Amino acid sequence: MAARDEAEPITLATAASDIDEALIRLERGVSAAATRLGARDALENEAKRLANDRSQLMHALDRMTARANRLDRTADEVSRRLIAAMEKVRSALSRQES
């Protein structure tokens, strides 16, 4: 909007031109605001998706940790039984040699 001398009378054409310019500025502002809101919504959606992924990964990690602990306990038990069996075989072989 061009600066005007206040003593200068406002004509219908001038007023219409001022309104057109104001509407153009308003449309640009609304468009910029909508773009910012769209970007914010996209970021919020991405944050929600990442939080959901994180939650799923934490549950999977908990399950895998529990499974690894069970496998460790099982391996320890198998090792203990294997050692006991080897000792029995050694003992039996020692008795046979005597």
Helices and strands as residue ranges (DSSP letters): H 12-97
